[in-house]
């Protein structure tokens, strides 16, 4: 595996899940695989779970790890061609990337959407430059449009806790005070569409995900109706994807608090498990009682980030 961006990159999901549970039984089974190999983790944005879980995964495999916070520990980087660099950006990404690649064997990159241009964000200009110019395998630690390490961990969690062979999984929009990217919902939709689940997306009108990610998922604008009989509720805010109105891309169209996941919503489910990628705004995304209930999976879900990252790094090492 040279690039990890989409669910298709992981191959057969049953095989990937079997590998994940094998690693969960013995996280250090492949500790010799990464001996004398180096993972470079590059963060253009803040991180807690992604940083810690990916570092831990690399160490599970015996790798050396270098972590670079671009906005704190490096020169300011220019990303556009043809720019006269007479401002505060001292280095161009086109020189920085191959230099970074020369110090490592595998590169992970985290770079969020800027909301300045839907075209640029959805073309993944930053991550694709790393793929093109680094000369190294590249995995996405969340980008403008996707967060595959999170979604793989989500699928592992659902597989662990499901009570029926084909559970009903609902991705629900919830209110948030500021504009957030579509990366998590995009990836979650993509992975659920590939999994053996009954998948439903619910959100207010205007928040339709890009069809490239939403696929053939059932879209229900009535949140309570969508929740009926659900086995898993995955709550997440996202800003307007700009599918039908590109001029609204990245905007907050609604802060309707009736969409907050609370006991009233969960009462119509099939005693559903609650999921969220974290960090979560309590009593906006989800009420205290729901996130603290025994059916809340936010901590096991976060713990599985280590497992998903270990599988991905293992496969990349095996392909070197």
SEKOL-295533 format. One line per 8 residues: number of its first residue (from 1); their letters; for each residue z, y, x of C-alpha. Coordinates in steps of 0.5 Angstrom, whole numbers, plus 500, padded with zeros to 3 digits. Last residue first. Layout:
BEGIN
NUM) A) Z:Y:X; ...
//
This chain:
BEGIN
320) XXXXXXXX) 502:498:517; 501:494:510; 508:491:511; 512:497:512; 508:500:506; 511:494:502; 518:495:504; 518:503:503
312) XXXXXXXX) 516:502:496; 521:496:494; 526:500:498; 525:506:494; 525:502:487; 532:499:489; 535:506:492; 533:509:485
304) XXXXXXXX) 537:503:482; 543:507:483; 541:513:478; 539:508:473; 546:505:473; 549:512:473; 545:515:467; 545:508:463
296) XXXXXXXX) 549:511:457; 551:505:452; 558:505:454; 558:513:451; 559:519:456; 552:521:455; 553:520:448; 560:524:447
288) XXXXXXXX) 558:529:451; 552:531:448; 545:531:451; 539:535:453; 543:542:451; 550:539:450; 550:537:458; 545:540:462
280) XXXXXXXX) 542:534:466; 541:532:473; 539:527:472; 534:522:470; 536:521:463; 537:515:459; 541:513:453; 542:506:451
272) XXXXXXXX) 540:504:443; 545:502:438; 538:500:434; 537:507:433; 539:511:427; 546:513:429; 543:516:436; 541:522:433
264) XXXXXXXX) 547:524:429; 551:522:435; 547:527:439; 541:528:443; 539:536:443; 533:537:439; 536:541:433; 538:546:439
256) XXXXXXXX) 531:548:438; 529:552:445; 522:552:444; 515:555:447; 518:555:454; 512:556:458; 509:552:464; 502:552:461
248) XXXXXXXX) 501:557:455; 494:560:458; 492:552:458; 492:552:450; 491:545:448; 493:541:454; 498:547:457; 503:542:459
240) XXXXXXXX) 508:546:456; 515:546:459; 519:539:460; 526:537:458; 528:530:458; 531:524:454; 530:517:454; 532:513:448
232) XXXXXXXX) 532:506:449; 533:500:443; 530:505:438; 530:503:431; 529:510:428; 529:515:434; 522:517:432; 523:518:425
224) XXXXXXXX) 529:523:427; 524:526:432; 519:528:427; 513:530:432; 511:522:433; 506:521:439; 505:513:439; 503:512:446
216) XXXXXXXX) 495:511:448; 495:514:454; 500:520:455; 499:520:462; 492:522:463; 492:524:456; 496:530:459; 503:531:455
208) XXXXXXXX) 503:534:448; 508:540:448; 505:544:443; 508:541:437; 515:539:438; 517:533:442; 517:525:441; 514:520:445
200) XXXXXXXX) 514:512:443; 513:506:447; 514:499:444; 515:495:451; 511:491:455; 510:496:461; 503:499:463; 504:505:458
192) XXXXXXXX) 512:505:460; 510:507:467; 505:512:465; 510:515:460; 515:515:465; 511:518:470; 508:524:466; 515:525:463
184) XXXXXXXX) 518:526:470; 513:530:473; 512:535:467; 515:541:470; 521:545:468; 521:552:465; 528:554:463; 534:554:458
176) XXXXXXXX) 533:547:456; 531:544:450; 530:536:449; 523:532:449; 524:525:447; 521:519:450; 523:513:446; 523:506:448
168) XXXXXXXX) 522:500:443; 524:493:446; 519:488:447; 523:481:450; 529:484:446; 536:486:449; 534:490:454; 539:492:460
160) XXXXXXXX) 536:489:466; 529:490:464; 530:497:462; 534:499:469; 528:496:473; 523:501:469; 527:507:470; 527:505:477
152) XXXXXXXX) 520:505:477; 520:511:473; 524:515:478; 520:513:484; 514:515:481; 515:522:480; 509:525:477; 505:532:476
144) XXXXXXXX) 507:537:481; 510:532:486; 516:528:486; 518:523:492; 511:521:492; 509:516:498; 505:517:504; 502:512:509
136) XXXXXXXX) 500:516:515; 494:519:518; 497:526:516; 491:530:514; 488:527:508; 494:524:504; 498:530:507; 493:535:504
128) XXXXXXXX) 493:531:497; 501:532:497; 500:540:497; 494:540:492; 496:536:487; 490:537:483; 494:538:477; 498:543:480
120) XXXXXXXX) 492:547:483; 489:547:476; 495:548:472; 495:555:476; 502:559:478; 506:554:475; 509:552:482; 509:545:480
112) XXXXXXXX) 514:541:485; 514:538:492; 517:532:495; 514:528:500; 515:522:503; 511:520:510; 511:513:513; 510:512:521
104) XXXXXXXX) 513:518:524; 513:523:529; 505:524:530; 505:525:522; 509:531:522; 504:534:527; 498:532:523; 501:536:517
96) XXXXXXXX) 504:542:521; 497:544:523; 493:544:516; 500:546:513; 499:553:516; 504:556:520; 508:563:521; 508:565:513
88) XXXXXXXX) 511:572:513; 505:576:512; 499:577:517; 496:570:516; 489:572:513; 488:567:508; 481:563:508; 485:556:507
80) XXXXXXXX) 491:556:502; 498:552:504; 501:557:509; 508:555:511; 514:558:513; 517:556:519; 522:550:518; 529:548:517
72) XXXXXXXX) 531:552:510; 525:552:506; 521:546:509; 528:541:509; 526:536:513; 529:529:514; 528:524:519; 530:517:518
64) XXXXXXXX) 530:511:523; 528:504:519; 532:498:519; 530:496:512; 536:498:508; 536:504:512; 530:506:509; 533:505:502
56) XXXXXXXX) 539:509:504; 535:515:506; 531:514:499; 537:514:495; 540:520:498; 534:525:498; 532:522:491; 538:523:488
48) XXXXXXXX) 540:530:491; 534:534:491; 532:541:492; 525:543:493; 519:543:499; 523:537:502; 519:532:507; 522:525:508
40) XXXXXXXX) 520:522:515; 520:515:515; 521:512:522; 519:505:525; 523:502:531; 526:496:526; 523:497:519; 522:490:518
32) XXXXXXXX) 528:487:521; 533:490:515; 528:485:510; 534:482:507; 539:488:507; 539:490:500; 541:482:498; 541:481:490
24) XXXXXXXX) 538:488:489; 532:486:494; 531:480:490; 531:484:483; 526:489:486; 521:484:488; 522:480:481; 520:487:478
16) XXXXXXXX) 514:488:483; 511:482:481; 512:483:474; 509:490:474; 503:487:478; 500:493:482; 505:498:485; 499:503:486
8) XXXXXXXX) 497:503:479; 504:506:477; 502:512:480; 503:516:487; 505:511:492; 499:511:498; 498:506:503; 500:500:500
//
